[in-house]
């Protein structure tokens, strides 16, 4: 029971959550950019998928140097996306469809257009940010130095774009301001926050040099001094107290890049955030032994702190997994594998349609600041607008939608047996019956995975040759012919193998 006597469902432990990249989801006013009205219009579609919640990427007032992750006003909506009234209407309408709403919060940095930073440029209240007389050797995640010099000779830190100055979380004003921002959106009715760069707010004393380059490639793989410092956990504990002070089980989700599963688990200890994206799983190659190892490690480390594991295959920052895995067959099989695992699962808009990464966008249209580091690391290709109809459903979209996506559109797949859209819908519906069931591995041929959860058995063939799994039971769902190369299937059995 909760503090108020209300039964605690802990809905977030096995929730399926749909990520909406707002500018590319649906256009409600015909200007070629997705907006909050467009999201509202498509809520029946999202609810019809069978998910429990939606996560909205930033829609706050912003110059859009990093597509909204450079926030100039945390309490208002950028006119590009609508108004505060539109946000409130969207939240209320989503609740009417049985969907909870998670919004992004960006605490590591503000926009350089934020009033606080504008005052800092004038030499006022500069301690809210990180200014130094001399820069160290830290590099921006987007490439180049992580420091920019201002007119009076000092330098400010920006671990991302120069338009995203890092905040100084040793400053009590910063901490108080963000708790106030959380309460603003909680009062408006949101059900939680995805915390951008949840590992980044606290910097080490003295800002020590790293001593070598290619620092961005180290993130999430080995320790770097500017990320994953223990001090961030004090902030998350304070935020958890804010979340727990509201009814309805409001949650915090960490976008945390940590070098080990054990370090990642620290973000979801009982008094911190509720979920943390499992990027170790996302980047595991299509290999049975490696996937089993990361699944076991993820489940064990999350369980060690009493948390669920949060599975993710794609998002707005990485290449779509159709392309990463080398084709739609593997992507469909990966979806059934992922949705059969215990814990929470995220679905990135368009993965339910089997969309690939767009690799041939015209150079002049690519706008992602991460391309400054390496053109191949640009994220524009995973942010191409969603095709709703065979004609796209957009008028002059901000990024062009490939003509070959006509047959991947919602219109083309809706109600078509065997389509990727219907595969996801069925899997998300059946997944609800797995809630609370533990995972048990079973012996299987080399290059395959077989596990059960209750009466449901999941078989995955990760090889290029067909396999007979000899399952005696009812076939519930399959990504292809059961046992075919690069396929997965769910079975209901009375006697688990």
C-alpha positions in Angstrom: 0.0 0.0 0.0 1.1 3.6 -0.7 1.4 6.3 1.9 -2.1 7.4 1.2 -3.5 3.9 1.5 -3.8 3.5 -2.3 -2.7 0.2 -3.7 0.7 0.4 -5.3 0.7 -1.3 -8.7 4.3 -0.6 -9.6 3.1 -0.3 -13.2 6.6 0.7 -14.4 8.2 -2.6 -13.5 6.8 -4.4 -16.7 5.4 -1.4 -18.7 5.7 -1.1 -22.4 6.5 2.5 -23.2 6.3 4.1 -26.6 8.8 6.8 -27.5 7.4 9.8 -29.4 10.1 11.9 -31.1 7.7 14.8 -31.4 9.0 16.7 -34.4 8.9 13.5 -36.5 5.7 11.8 -35.2 2.7 13.6 -36.6 2.1 17.1 -38.0 -1.1 18.6 -36.7 -0.9 22.0 -38.4 0.6 21.2 -41.8 3.9 23.0 -41.5 6.1 19.9 -42.0 7.1 19.5 -38.4 5.5 17.2 -35.9 3.8 18.9 -32.9 1.7 18.2 -29.9 -1.6 18.5 -31.8 -0.3 15.8 -34.1 0.5 13.6 -31.1 -3.0 14.1 -29.7 -4.6 13.2 -33.1 -2.7 9.9 -33.1 -3.3 8.9 -29.5 -5.8 6.2 -30.6 -3.1 4.6 -32.7 -0.7 4.5 -29.8 -3.2 3.2 -27.4 -4.2 0.6 -30.0 -0.6 -0.8 -30.0 -1.2 -2.0 -26.5 1.5 0.1 -24.7 1.1 1.5 -21.2 2.7 5.0 -21.6 4.2 7.4 -24.0 7.5 9.3 -23.6 7.7 12.7 -25.3 11.0 14.1 -26.4 11.5 17.8 -25.5 8.9 20.3 -26.7 10.1 23.2 -24.5 11.1 26.7 -25.8 14.4 26.3 -27.6 16.6 27.7 -30.4 16.8 24.0 -31.6 20.6 23.9 -31.7 20.2 20.3 -30.6 16.5 19.7 -31.6 15.1 20.8 -28.2 17.7 19.4 -25.9 18.9 23.0 -25.5 16.1 24.4 -23.4 15.6 28.2 -23.0 12.4 27.9 -20.9 11.6 24.7 -19.0 8.0 25.8 -18.2 6.7 26.6 -21.7 6.2 25.0 -25.1 8.1 26.1 -28.1 5.6 27.7 -30.7 7.0 25.1 -33.2 5.3 22.4 -31.2 2.2 24.3 -29.9 1.3 25.8 -26.6 1.2 25.0 -22.9 -2.6 24.5 -23.3 -1.8 21.9 -26.0 0.5 20.1 -23.6 -2.2 20.0 -20.9 -4.8 18.8 -23.4 -2.4 16.1 -24.6 -1.7 14.9 -21.1 -5.4 14.8 -20.2 -6.4 13.1 -23.4 -3.6 10.5 -23.1 -4.9 9.7 -19.6 -8.4 9.2 -21.2 -6.9 6.6 -23.5 -5.3 4.8 -20.5 -1.8 6.1 -21.3 0.6 7.6 -18.9 2.8 10.4 -20.0 6.5 10.7 -19.5 8.3 13.9 -20.6 12.0 14.7 -21.0 13.9 16.8 -18.5 17.3 18.2 -19.5 19.3 19.0 -16.3 22.9 18.7 -17.4 22.8 21.9 -19.4 20.5 24.7 -20.6 20.4 26.6 -23.9 22.8 29.5 -24.3 19.6 31.5 -24.9 18.3 30.7 -21.3 17.9 33.9 -19.3 20.4 32.5 -16.7 23.1 32.1 -19.3 22.4 35.5 -20.8 23.0 37.0 -17.4 26.2 34.9 -17.0 27.5 36.4 -20.3 27.0 39.8 -18.7 29.1 38.7 -15.7 26.1 38.2 -13.5 25.5 35.1 -11.3 28.0 33.2 -13.4 28.3 30.5 -10.7 25.2 28.8 -12.0 27.4 27.5 -14.9 30.9 26.2 -15.1 33.3 29.1 -16.0 37.1 28.9 -15.7 40.0 31.1 -16.6 41.7 28.2 -18.4 40.1 25.3 -20.1 41.2 21.7 -19.5 41.5 19.0 -22.3 37.9 17.7 -22.2 36.2 17.2 -25.5 32.6 17.7 -26.5 30.5 14.6 -27.2 29.7 16.4 -30.5 33.4 16.8 -31.4 36.0 19.5 -30.7 36.8 21.2 -27.4 34.3 21.2 -24.6 35.1 24.8 -23.8 34.2 28.1 -25.5 35.7 31.5 -24.6 33.5 34.5 -23.9 34.3 38.2 -24.4 35.9 38.8 -21.0 38.4 36.0 -21.6 36.8 33.3 -19.4 35.8 29.9 -20.8 32.5 28.0 -20.2 32.1 24.2 -20.2 29.7 22.5 -22.7 30.0 18.7 -22.9 27.7 18.9 -26.0 27.1 21.8 -28.4 28.4 25.3 -27.6 24.8 26.3 -27.4 24.4 23.9 -24.4 26.4 25.3 -21.5 26.7 22.9 -18.6 25.1 23.9 -15.3 27.0 23.9 -12.0 25.1 21.5 -9.8 27.2 22.5 -6.8 25.0 25.7 -6.9 22.0 25.4 -4.6 20.0 27.7 -6.9 20.4 25.1 -9.7 19.1 22.3 -7.5 16.2 24.3 -6.2 15.2 25.5 -9.7 15.0 22.0 -11.1 12.9 20.7 -8.2 10.6 23.5 -8.9 10.5 22.6 -12.6 9.7 19.0 -11.7 6.8 20.1 -9.6 5.5 22.4 -12.4 5.0 19.5 -14.7 3.9 17.0 -12.1 1.2 19.6 -11.1 0.2 19.7 -14.8 -0.3 15.9 -14.7 2.7 14.2 -16.2 3.4 10.7 -14.8 7.2 10.9 -14.9 10.4 12.1 -16.4 13.1 10.7 -18.7 16.2 12.3 -17.3 18.5 13.3 -20.1 22.2 12.7 -19.4 21.3 11.5 -15.9 25.0 10.5 -15.4 26.4 13.9 -16.2 25.4 16.7 -13.8 28.2 16.4 -11.3 31.7 17.1 -12.3 34.8 16.1 -10.3 36.7 18.6 -8.2 39.4 20.4 -10.0 38.2 19.2 -13.5 41.2 17.0 -14.1 42.6 16.5 -17.6 41.9 13.1 -19.3 45.2 13.1 -21.3 44.0 11.6 -24.6 41.5 12.2 -27.3 38.5 10.2 -28.7 36.8 10.8 -25.4 33.3 10.5 -26.8 33.9 6.9 -27.8 34.8 6.1 -24.2 31.3 7.0 -22.8 29.4 4.0 -21.6 32.4 1.7 -22.2 35.1 2.9 -19.8 35.2 5.6 -17.0 35.6 9.2 -18.0 35.9 12.0 -15.4 33.0 14.1 -16.6 30.4 11.4 -16.4 29.0 8.9 -13.9 30.4 10.6 -10.8 28.9 9.4 -7.5 27.5 12.8 -6.7 24.7 12.4 -9.2 23.0 9.9 -7.0 22.3 12.6 -4.3 20.4 14.5 -6.9 18.4 11.5 -8.0 17.5 10.7 -4.4 16.2 14.3 -4.0 14.2 13.9 -7.1 12.8 10.6 -6.0 11.5 12.3 -2.9 9.7 14.8 -5.1 8.2 12.1 -7.2 7.1 10.1 -4.2 5.3 13.1 -2.8 2.8 13.0 -5.6 0.0 10.3 -6.0 -0.2 7.9 -8.8 3.3 6.4 -8.9 5.2 9.0 -10.8 8.5 7.7 -12.1 12.0 8.8 -13.1 13.8 7.1 -16.0 17.6 7.5 -16.3 19.3 8.0 -19.6 22.6 6.9 -18.0 25.7 5.7 -19.8 27.7 3.7 -17.3 30.7 1.5 -18.1 29.3 -1.6 -16.3 26.0 -3.1 -15.5 26.8 -2.7 -11.8 27.4 1.1 -12.2 24.1 1.4 -14.1 22.2 -0.4 -11.4 23.2 2.3 -8.9 20.8 4.7 -10.7 17.8 2.4 -9.9 18.4 1.7 -6.2 15.2 1.8 -4.1 15.6 5.5 -3.2 16.7 6.7 -6.7 15.1 6.5 -10.1 12.7 3.7 -11.2 14.2 2.7 -14.6 17.5 3.0 -16.5 17.8 2.3 -20.2 19.8 -0.8 -20.9 22.3 0.4 -23.5 24.5 -2.7 -23.0 21.7 -4.8 -24.4 21.0 -2.4 -27.2 24.6 -2.6 -28.5 25.0 -6.4 -28.2 25.5 -8.0 -31.6 23.2 -10.6 -33.1 24.8 -13.5 -31.4 23.1 -16.1 -29.1 25.9 -16.4 -26.5 26.5 -12.7 -26.2 22.8 -11.9 -25.9 22.3 -14.5 -23.3 25.3 -13.2 -21.3 24.0 -9.6 -21.4 20.5 -10.7 -20.5 21.7 -12.7 -17.5 24.0 -9.9 -16.4 21.3 -7.3 -16.7 18.7 -9.3 -14.8 21.1 -10.1 -12.0 22.4 -6.6 -11.5 19.0 -5.0 -11.6 17.6 -7.6 -9.2 20.5 -6.9 -6.8 19.0 -3.5 -6.1 15.3 -4.6 -6.5 14.8 -2.9 -9.8 13.4 -4.1 -13.1 15.5 -4.2 -16.2 14.5 -1.8 -19.0 15.0 -3.2 -22.5 15.5 -1.0 -25.6 16.4 -1.8 -29.2 16.2 1.7 -30.8 15.8 5.4 -30.0 16.4 8.8 -31.4 20.1 8.7 -30.7 21.2 5.4 -32.4 20.8 3.7 -35.8 17.5 1.8 -36.1 18.0 -1.8 -35.3 16.6 -3.0 -38.7 19.8 -1.5 -40.1 22.1 -2.3 -37.1 21.1 -6.0 -37.2 21.3 -6.3 -41.0 17.7 -6.6 -42.0 14.0 -6.8 -41.1 14.0 -10.6 -40.4 16.5 -10.1 -37.5 14.7 -7.0 -36.3 11.4 -8.8 -36.1 13.0 -11.7 -34.2 14.8 -9.3 -31.9 11.4 -7.6 -31.1 9.9 -11.0 -30.0 13.0 -11.8 -28.0 12.9 -8.4 -26.3 9.2 -8.3 -25.6 9.4 -11.7 -24.0 12.0 -10.7 -21.4 11.0 -9.8 -17.8 11.0 -6.1 -17.1 10.0 -2.9 -18.9 10.3 -2.4 -22.7 10.6 0.7 -24.8 9.4 0.9 -28.4 10.8 3.7 -30.5 8.3 5.2 -33.0 8.5 3.4 -36.3 10.1 0.2 -35.1 6.7 -1.3 -35.1 6.6 -0.6 -38.8 10.0 -2.1 -39.4 11.6 1.2 -40.5 15.3 1.1 -41.4 17.8 3.8 -40.9 17.8 6.4 -43.8 21.4 6.4 -44.9 21.1 8.6 -48.0 19.7 11.9 -46.8 20.9 14.9 -48.8 23.9 16.4 -47.1 22.3 19.9 -47.0 19.3 18.5 -45.0 21.4 16.9 -42.3 21.3 19.1 -39.2 22.4 16.9 -36.3 25.3 18.6 -34.4 26.8 15.2 -33.6 27.9 15.0 -37.2 30.6 17.5 -36.4 32.4 14.6 -34.6 31.9 12.2 -37.4 29.5 12.4 -40.4 28.7 8.7 -40.0 27.6 9.3 -36.4 24.8 11.7 -37.3 21.4 10.9 -35.9 19.2 12.4 -38.7 18.6 9.0 -40.3 16.7 7.6 -37.3 14.6 10.8 -37.0 12.9 10.8 -40.4 9.2 11.4 -40.0 6.8 8.5 -39.6 4.9 7.4 -42.8 1.2 7.3 -41.9 -0.1 6.7 -45.4 1.3 5.4 -48.7 1.6 9.0 -49.7 3.4 9.7 -46.3 0.6 11.7 -44.6 2.8 14.7 -44.4 3.0 18.0 -46.3 6.6 18.9 -47.0 8.1 17.1 -44.0 11.2 18.5 -42.4 13.2 15.5 -43.5 12.2 13.6 -46.7 10.3 10.3 -46.3 11.7 7.6 -48.7 9.3 6.6 -51.4 9.9 2.9 -50.6 8.4 3.5 -47.2 5.0 3.5 -48.8 4.6 -0.2 -48.1 5.9 0.2 -44.6 3.3 2.9 -43.8 0.7 2.5 -41.1 -2.0 2.5 -43.9 -0.2 -0.4 -45.8 0.3 -2.6 -42.7 -2.9 -1.9 -40.7 -4.9 -5.1 -40.3 -2.5 -7.1 -42.6 -1.7 -10.5 -41.0 2.0 -11.0 -40.7 2.9 -7.4 -41.0 5.4 -6.0 -38.6 2.8 -3.6 -37.2 0.4 -6.5 -36.4 3.3 -8.5 -35.0 4.0 -5.8 -32.5 0.3 -5.3 -31.7 -0.1 -9.0 -31.0 3.2 -9.3 -29.0 2.3 -6.3 -26.9 -1.1 -7.8 -26.1 0.2 -11.2 -25.3 3.0 -9.7 -23.3 0.6 -8.7 -20.6 0.1 -12.4 -19.7 3.8 -12.7 -18.9 3.7 -10.2 -16.1 5.5 -11.4 -13.0 6.8 -14.7 -14.5 10.4 -15.4 -14.0 12.8 -16.4 -16.9 14.1 -19.9 -17.1 16.7 -20.9 -19.7 16.5 -24.3 -21.5 19.0 -26.3 -23.4 19.0 -25.5 -27.2 21.2 -26.0 -30.3 24.2 -23.8 -30.7 23.4 -20.3 -32.0 19.8 -20.4 -30.5 18.0 -19.3 -27.4 15.1 -21.0 -25.6 13.6 -19.7 -22.4 10.2 -19.9 -20.7 8.2 -17.6 -18.6 5.3 -19.5 -17.0 3.6 -21.4 -19.7 5.1 -19.4 -22.6 8.3 -20.5 -24.3 10.3 -18.2 -26.5 12.5 -19.8 -29.2 15.0 -17.7 -31.1 17.2 -18.9 -34.0 20.1 -16.5 -34.5 21.8 -18.7 -37.2 21.5 -18.7 -40.9 20.1 -22.3 -41.1 16.7 -23.6 -40.0 16.3 -25.3 -36.6 13.7 -27.7 -35.3 13.1 -26.8 -31.7 10.7 -29.7 -31.2 8.3 -27.6 -29.1 5.1 -29.5 -28.1 2.6 -26.7 -27.8 0.4 -24.1 -29.3 2.1 -21.5 -31.6 1.1 -18.1 -30.3 3.2 -15.8 -32.5 6.2 -16.0 -34.9 8.3 -13.5 -36.7 8.6 -15.9 -39.6 8.2 -19.7 -40.2 9.0 -21.1 -36.7 12.6 -22.2 -36.6 13.6 -20.4 -39.8 16.9 -18.6 -40.0 16.9 -15.3 -38.0 13.5 -15.9 -36.5 11.7 -16.1 -33.1 8.4 -17.6 -31.9 6.3 -17.7 -28.8 4.6 -21.0 -27.8 2.1 -21.9 -25.1 2.9 -25.3 -23.6 1.6 -27.4 -20.8 4.9 -29.1 -20.1 7.8 -26.8 -20.4 10.8 -28.5 -22.1 
